[in-house]
């Protein structure tokens, strides 16, 4: 068992609520700052004492673990807030990754902040960001959706809402529903590129890439093992219409001359600049 590393600072931990990210698989993905906080915390709130207990044991940490999951949160929250009022250092962790992301803890953070207590985020591992980093899909704009509804009708209704968004969509899903979820995605989103990431940071980490239709038909999706992250690439931009161009030009001409207005709209809509310039002159003459 490796000993806990020395503290990075001799300064005692300040009172407050510390939202501590923990590894999503590989225990070495804990940060030194997270270990400092866990070593000095007066109270460590966990989803499952067995899961966090393994992490604490691996680094020689012996703080008492207090269960704080969706079943115990309501009863435990007053006790935690009372401890914070008395100047306690409270650490909140999830079973894996960053707390509050598809995990309990949101209401505690809200209550602590409303009561005037400091809330300190201790960043670290996150399955959604790890999946995005390795997927090879656009990263300039993305939306984390979390777990889709368990029933097909609910899933398809959600996907219809998300369909117009020009962003990479990130979902968590249970292994037993992965194939059905992919089939519903294919039916709604069409042939978009997608990635199924599983067992991230672990020994059998795998990225399966293809269109949604191909992934839905892949026999490996019938019984995947481990935690699943599904990433769906953005759909193609719809071609701009004449009305779109005229509306954009009308707005641009309020601020710019015809040449500059045509250049701005050309870049924004991907249309021919010369055609836009001619149209801008016509609109200018029409008043």
C-alpha positions as a Markdown table, in Angstrom:
| # | Residue | x | y | z |
|---|---|---|---|---|
| 1 | Unk | 0.0 | 0.0 | 0.0 |
| 2 | Unk | 1.6 | 3.3 | -1.0 |
| 3 | Unk | 1.8 | 6.0 | 1.6 |
| 4 | Unk | -0.1 | 9.2 | 1.2 |
| 5 | Unk | 2.0 | 11.8 | -0.5 |
| 6 | Unk | 3.2 | 14.8 | 1.6 |
| 7 | Unk | 0.9 | 17.8 | 1.6 |
| 8 | Unk | 1.6 | 20.4 | -1.1 |
| 9 | Unk | 1.1 | 23.2 | 1.4 |
| 10 | Unk | 1.6 | 23.7 | 5.1 |
| 11 | Unk | -1.4 | 25.9 | 5.2 |
| 12 | Unk | -4.3 | 24.3 | 7.0 |
| 13 | Unk | -7.5 | 23.5 | 4.9 |
| 14 | Unk | -10.0 | 26.4 | 5.1 |
| 15 | Unk | -13.5 | 25.7 | 6.4 |
| 16 | Unk | -16.1 | 25.0 | 3.7 |
| 17 | Unk | -17.5 | 22.4 | 1.3 |
| 18 | Unk | -15.0 | 20.8 | -1.1 |
| 19 | Unk | -16.4 | 19.2 | -4.2 |
| 20 | Unk | -13.7 | 16.6 | -4.9 |
| 21 | Unk | -13.2 | 14.8 | -8.2 |
| 22 | Unk | -12.1 | 11.2 | -8.0 |
| 23 | Unk | -10.8 | 8.7 | -10.6 |
| 24 | Unk | -13.3 | 7.2 | -13.1 |
| 25 | Unk | -11.3 | 3.9 | -13.2 |
| 26 | Unk | -7.6 | 4.2 | -12.9 |
| 27 | Unk | -6.8 | 5.1 | -9.3 |
| 28 | Unk | -3.7 | 7.0 | -10.3 |
| 29 | Unk | -6.0 | 9.7 | -11.8 |
| 30 | Unk | -6.5 | 11.3 | -8.4 |
| 31 | Unk | -4.9 | 14.8 | -8.1 |
| 32 | Unk | -2.4 | 15.7 | -5.4 |
| 33 | Unk | -4.7 | 18.6 | -4.4 |
| 34 | Unk | -7.6 | 16.1 | -4.0 |
| 35 | Unk | -5.5 | 13.9 | -1.8 |
| 36 | Unk | -4.6 | 17.0 | 0.4 |
| 37 | Unk | -8.2 | 17.8 | 0.8 |
| 38 | Unk | -9.3 | 14.2 | 1.7 |
| 39 | Unk | -6.4 | 13.9 | 4.2 |
| 40 | Unk | -7.5 | 17.0 | 6.1 |
| 41 | Unk | -11.3 | 16.8 | 5.8 |
| 42 | Unk | -13.3 | 16.6 | 8.9 |
| 43 | Unk | -16.1 | 14.8 | 7.0 |
| 44 | Unk | -16.0 | 12.9 | 3.7 |
| 45 | Unk | -19.4 | 12.4 | 2.1 |
| 46 | Unk | -19.6 | 9.5 | -0.3 |
| 47 | Unk | -22.1 | 7.6 | -2.5 |
| 48 | Unk | -20.9 | 4.1 | -1.5 |
| 49 | Unk | -18.4 | 3.6 | 1.4 |
| 50 | Unk | -17.1 | 0.5 | -0.2 |
| 51 | Unk | -16.1 | 2.2 | -3.5 |
| 52 | Unk | -14.5 | 5.3 | -1.9 |
| 53 | Unk | -13.0 | 3.1 | 0.8 |
| 54 | Unk | -10.8 | 1.4 | -1.8 |
| 55 | Unk | -9.5 | 4.8 | -2.9 |
| 56 | Unk | -8.9 | 5.9 | 0.6 |
| 57 | Unk | -7.1 | 2.7 | 1.5 |
| 58 | Unk | -4.9 | 2.9 | -1.6 |
| 59 | Unk | -3.5 | 6.2 | -0.4 |
| 60 | Unk | -3.4 | 5.5 | 3.3 |
| 61 | Unk | -6.2 | 7.9 | 4.2 |
| 62 | Unk | -8.3 | 7.0 | 7.2 |
| 63 | Unk | -11.0 | 9.7 | 7.5 |
| 64 | Unk | -14.5 | 8.5 | 8.4 |
| 65 | Unk | -16.8 | 8.1 | 5.4 |
| 66 | Unk | -20.4 | 9.2 | 5.6 |
| 67 | Unk | -23.0 | 7.9 | 3.1 |
| 68 | Unk | -24.5 | 10.7 | 1.0 |
| 69 | Unk | -26.5 | 9.3 | -1.9 |
| 70 | Unk | -29.9 | 9.8 | -3.3 |
| 71 | Unk | -31.5 | 7.8 | -0.5 |
| 72 | Unk | -29.6 | 9.4 | 2.4 |
| 73 | Unk | -29.1 | 13.0 | 1.2 |
| 74 | Unk | -32.3 | 14.5 | 2.6 |
| 75 | Unk | -31.6 | 13.1 | 6.1 |
| 76 | Unk | -27.9 | 13.9 | 6.0 |
| 77 | Unk | -28.0 | 17.4 | 4.7 |
| 78 | Unk | -29.0 | 19.2 | 7.9 |
| 79 | Unk | -26.1 | 17.5 | 9.7 |
| 80 | Unk | -23.7 | 18.6 | 7.1 |
| 81 | Unk | -24.9 | 22.2 | 7.1 |
| 82 | Unk | -24.6 | 22.3 | 10.9 |
| 83 | Unk | -21.0 | 21.0 | 10.6 |
| 84 | Unk | -20.2 | 23.7 | 8.0 |
| 85 | Unk | -21.7 | 26.3 | 10.4 |
| 86 | Unk | -19.3 | 25.1 | 13.1 |
| 87 | Unk | -16.3 | 25.6 | 10.7 |
| 88 | Unk | -15.9 | 22.0 | 9.4 |
| 89 | Unk | -14.0 | 21.1 | 6.3 |
| 90 | Unk | -16.4 | 18.8 | 4.4 |
| 91 | Unk | -15.4 | 16.9 | 1.3 |
| 92 | Unk | -18.0 | 15.6 | -1.1 |
| 93 | Unk | -17.0 | 12.9 | -3.6 |
| 94 | Unk | -18.9 | 10.6 | -6.0 |
| 95 | Unk | -18.2 | 7.0 | -6.8 |
| 96 | Unk | -16.3 | 8.1 | -9.8 |
| 97 | Unk | -15.5 | 11.3 | -11.5 |
| 98 | Unk | -16.7 | 14.8 | -10.8 |
| 99 | Unk | -19.6 | 15.1 | -8.2 |
| 100 | Unk | -22.9 | 16.7 | -9.3 |
| 101 | Unk | -22.5 | 15.3 | -12.9 |
| 102 | Unk | -25.2 | 12.6 | -12.9 |
| 103 | Unk | -24.5 | 12.2 | -9.2 |
| 104 | Unk | -26.1 | 13.5 | -6.0 |
| 105 | Unk | -24.8 | 16.7 | -4.4 |
| 106 | Unk | -26.4 | 19.6 | -6.3 |
| 107 | Unk | -28.8 | 20.5 | -3.5 |
| 108 | Unk | -26.1 | 20.4 | -0.9 |
| 109 | Unk | -24.0 | 22.8 | -2.9 |
| 110 | Unk | -27.0 | 25.1 | -3.3 |
| 111 | Unk | -27.8 | 25.0 | 0.4 |
| 112 | Unk | -24.2 | 25.6 | 1.4 |
| 113 | Unk | -23.8 | 28.6 | -0.9 |
| 114 | Unk | -27.1 | 30.0 | 0.3 |
| 115 | Unk | -26.0 | 29.7 | 3.9 |
| 116 | Unk | -22.9 | 31.7 | 3.1 |
| 117 | Unk | -20.4 | 28.8 | 3.2 |
| 118 | Unk | -17.5 | 28.7 | 0.8 |
| 119 | Unk | -17.7 | 26.0 | -1.9 |
| 120 | Unk | -14.4 | 24.8 | -3.4 |
| 121 | Unk | -14.3 | 22.8 | -6.7 |
| 122 | Unk | -11.4 | 20.4 | -6.7 |
| 123 | Unk | -11.2 | 19.5 | -10.4 |
| 124 | Unk | -10.1 | 16.1 | -11.8 |
| 125 | Unk | -11.4 | 13.2 | -13.8 |
| 126 | Unk | -14.7 | 13.3 | -15.7 |
| 127 | Unk | -16.0 | 10.6 | -18.0 |
| 128 | Unk | -17.7 | 13.0 | -20.3 |
| 129 | Unk | -14.6 | 15.0 | -20.9 |
| 130 | Unk | -12.4 | 11.9 | -21.2 |
| 131 | Unk | -14.8 | 10.5 | -23.8 |
| 132 | Unk | -14.8 | 13.7 | -25.7 |
| 133 | Unk | -11.0 | 14.0 | -25.7 |
| 134 | Unk | -10.6 | 10.5 | -27.2 |
| 135 | Unk | -13.6 | 10.4 | -29.5 |
| 136 | Unk | -12.4 | 12.4 | -32.5 |
| 137 | Unk | -15.6 | 14.3 | -32.8 |
| 138 | Unk | -15.9 | 18.2 | -32.9 |
| 139 | Unk | -15.1 | 19.7 | -29.5 |
| 140 | Unk | -15.7 | 23.4 | -30.2 |
| 141 | Unk | -19.4 | 23.0 | -29.1 |
| 142 | Unk | -20.8 | 20.1 | -27.1 |
| 143 | Unk | -23.8 | 19.3 | -24.9 |
| 144 | Unk | -23.8 | 16.9 | -22.0 |
| 145 | Unk | -27.2 | 15.3 | -21.8 |
| 146 | Unk | -26.7 | 12.6 | -19.1 |
| 147 | Unk | -28.8 | 9.5 | -19.1 |
| 148 | Unk | -31.6 | 9.3 | -21.7 |
| 149 | Unk | -35.1 | 8.1 | -20.6 |
| 150 | Unk | -35.3 | 4.3 | -20.1 |
| 151 | Unk | -38.2 | 3.9 | -22.5 |
| 152 | Unk | -38.0 | 4.2 | -26.3 |
| 153 | Unk | -40.8 | 6.7 | -26.6 |
| 154 | Unk | -39.1 | 9.0 | -24.1 |
| 155 | Unk | -35.7 | 8.6 | -25.7 |
| 156 | Unk | -37.0 | 9.5 | -29.2 |
| 157 | Unk | -38.9 | 12.5 | -27.9 |
| 158 | Unk | -35.7 | 13.8 | -26.2 |
| 159 | Unk | -33.6 | 13.1 | -29.4 |
| 160 | Unk | -36.1 | 15.0 | -31.5 |
| 161 | Unk | -35.6 | 18.0 | -29.2 |
| 162 | Unk | -31.8 | 17.7 | -29.6 |
| 163 | Unk | -31.8 | 17.1 | -33.3 |
| 164 | Unk | -31.5 | 20.7 | -34.5 |
| 165 | Unk | -28.5 | 21.4 | -32.2 |
| 166 | Unk | -25.2 | 21.8 | -34.1 |
| 167 | Unk | -23.1 | 20.3 | -31.3 |
| 168 | Unk | -21.5 | 17.1 | -30.3 |
| 169 | Unk | -24.0 | 15.3 | -27.9 |
| 170 | Unk | -22.7 | 13.3 | -25.0 |
| 171 | Unk | -24.8 | 10.7 | -23.1 |
| 172 | Unk | -24.3 | 8.2 | -20.4 |
| 173 | Unk | -26.1 | 4.9 | -20.8 |
| 174 | Unk | -26.5 | 1.6 | -19.0 |
| 175 | Unk | -25.0 | -1.5 | -20.6 |
| 176 | Unk | -28.4 | -3.2 | -20.9 |
| 177 | Unk | -29.9 | -0.3 | -22.9 |
| 178 | Unk | -27.0 | 0.6 | -25.1 |
| 179 | Unk | -28.1 | -1.2 | -28.3 |
| 180 | Unk | -31.7 | 0.0 | -28.0 |
| 181 | Unk | -30.5 | 3.5 | -27.3 |
| 182 | Unk | -28.3 | 3.5 | -30.4 |
| 183 | Unk | -31.2 | 2.2 | -32.5 |
| 184 | Unk | -33.4 | 5.1 | -31.4 |
| 185 | Unk | -30.6 | 7.5 | -32.0 |
| 186 | Unk | -30.2 | 6.2 | -35.6 |
| 187 | Unk | -33.9 | 6.5 | -36.2 |
| 188 | Unk | -34.0 | 10.1 | -35.1 |
| 189 | Unk | -30.6 | 11.6 | -35.9 |
| 190 | Unk | -29.9 | 9.6 | -39.1 |
| 191 | Unk | -26.4 | 8.6 | -40.3 |
| 192 | Unk | -24.4 | 10.9 | -38.0 |
| 193 | Unk | -20.9 | 9.9 | -36.9 |
| 194 | Unk | -20.9 | 8.5 | -33.3 |
| 195 | Unk | -18.6 | 6.9 | -30.8 |
| 196 | Unk | -19.3 | 4.4 | -28.0 |
| 197 | Unk | -16.6 | 4.7 | -25.3 |
| 198 | Unk | -16.4 | 2.2 | -22.6 |
| 199 | Unk | -14.2 | 1.4 | -19.6 |
| 200 | Unk | -12.5 | 4.7 | -19.9 |
| 201 | Unk | -9.1 | 4.9 | -18.2 |
| 202 | Unk | -9.3 | 1.2 | -17.3 |
| 203 | Unk | -7.4 | -1.8 | -18.7 |
| 204 | Unk | -10.0 | -2.6 | -21.4 |
| 205 | Unk | -10.7 | 1.0 | -22.5 |
| 206 | Unk | -12.3 | 0.9 | -25.9 |
| 207 | Unk | -13.6 | 3.4 | -28.5 |
| 208 | Unk | -16.0 | 2.0 | -31.1 |
| 209 | Unk | -16.5 | 4.4 | -34.0 |
| 210 | Unk | -19.0 | 4.5 | -36.9 |
| 211 | Unk | -22.3 | 5.8 | -38.0 |
| 212 | Unk | -25.2 | 5.4 | -35.6 |
| 213 | Unk | -26.7 | 2.8 | -37.8 |
| 214 | Unk | -23.5 | 0.8 | -37.9 |
| 215 | Unk | -23.0 | 1.0 | -34.2 |
| 216 | Unk | -26.6 | 0.0 | -33.5 |
| 217 | Unk | -26.2 | -3.1 | -35.7 |
| 218 | Unk | -22.8 | -4.0 | -34.2 |
| 219 | Unk | -23.2 | -7.3 | -32.2 |
| 220 | Unk | -20.8 | -5.9 | -29.6 |
| 221 | Unk | -23.5 | -3.5 | -28.5 |
| 222 | Unk | -25.8 | -6.3 | -27.4 |
| 223 | Unk | -23.8 | -7.0 | -24.2 |
| 224 | Unk | -21.0 | -4.3 | -23.7 |
| 225 | Unk | -19.2 | -4.4 | -20.4 |
| 226 | Unk | -18.4 | -1.5 | -18.1 |
| 227 | Unk | -19.5 | 2.1 | -18.0 |
| 228 | Unk | -20.7 | 3.5 | -21.3 |
| 229 | Unk | -20.4 | 7.0 | -22.8 |
| 230 | Unk | -22.1 | 7.6 | -26.2 |
| 231 | Unk | -21.0 | 10.6 | -28.3 |
| 232 | Unk | -23.0 | 11.7 | -31.3 |
| 233 | Unk | -21.5 | 14.2 | -33.8 |
| 234 | Unk | -23.4 | 17.3 | -35.0 |
| 235 | Unk | -25.6 | 17.1 | -38.0 |
| 236 | Unk | -24.8 | 18.8 | -41.2 |
| 237 | Unk | -25.7 | 22.5 | -41.5 |
| 238 | Unk | -28.8 | 23.2 | -43.5 |
| 239 | Unk | -28.2 | 25.2 | -46.7 |
| 240 | Unk | -29.1 | 28.9 | -46.3 |
| 241 | Unk | -32.1 | 30.0 | -48.2 |
| 242 | Unk | -32.6 | 33.3 | -50.2 |
| 243 | Unk | -34.7 | 34.6 | -47.4 |
| 244 | Unk | -31.9 | 33.8 | -44.9 |
| 245 | Unk | -29.5 | 35.7 | -47.1 |
| 246 | Unk | -31.8 | 38.7 | -47.5 |
| 247 | Unk | -32.4 | 38.9 | -43.7 |
| 248 | Unk | -28.7 | 38.7 | -42.9 |
| 249 | Unk | -27.9 | 41.3 | -45.5 |
| 250 | Unk | -30.6 | 43.7 | -44.3 |
| 251 | Unk | -29.1 | 43.5 | -40.8 |
| 252 | Unk | -25.5 | 43.9 | -42.0 |
| 253 | Unk | -26.4 | 46.9 | -44.2 |
| 254 | Unk | -27.6 | 48.8 | -41.1 |
| 255 | Unk | -23.9 | 48.8 | -39.9 |
| 256 | Unk | -21.8 | 48.3 | -43.1 |
| 257 | Unk | -21.5 | 49.2 | -46.7 |
| 258 | Unk | -22.5 | 46.7 | -49.4 |
| 259 | Unk | -19.0 | 45.2 | -49.9 |
| 260 | Unk | -18.4 | 44.7 | -46.2 |
| 261 | Unk | -22.0 | 43.4 | -45.6 |
| 262 | Unk | -21.5 | 40.9 | -48.4 |
| 263 | Unk | -18.2 | 39.7 | -46.9 |
| 264 | Unk | -19.8 | 39.3 | -43.5 |
| 265 | Unk | -22.8 | 37.3 | -44.7 |
| 266 | Unk | -20.7 | 35.2 | -47.0 |
| 267 | Unk | -18.5 | 34.0 | -44.1 |
| 268 | Unk | -21.6 | 33.5 | -41.9 |
| 269 | Unk | -23.7 | 31.5 | -44.4 |
| 270 | Unk | -21.2 | 30.1 | -46.7 |
| 271 | Unk | -22.6 | 31.8 | -49.8 |
| 272 | Unk | -20.9 | 33.4 | -52.8 |
| 273 | Unk | -19.7 | 36.9 | -51.9 |
| 274 | Unk | -20.1 | 38.3 | -55.4 |
| 275 | Unk | -23.8 | 37.2 | -55.6 |
| 276 | Unk | -24.3 | 38.7 | -52.1 |
| 277 | Unk | -22.7 | 42.0 | -53.1 |
| 278 | Unk | -25.0 | 42.3 | -56.2 |
| 279 | Unk | -28.0 | 41.6 | -53.9 |
| 280 | Unk | -26.7 | 44.1 | -51.3 |
| 281 | Unk | -26.5 | 46.8 | -54.0 |
| 282 | Unk | -30.1 | 46.0 | -55.1 |
| 283 | Unk | -31.3 | 46.2 | -51.6 |
| 284 | Unk | -29.5 | 49.5 | -51.0 |
| 285 | Unk | -31.1 | 51.0 | -54.2 |
| 286 | Unk | -34.5 | 49.8 | -53.1 |
| 287 | Unk | -34.0 | 51.7 | -49.8 |
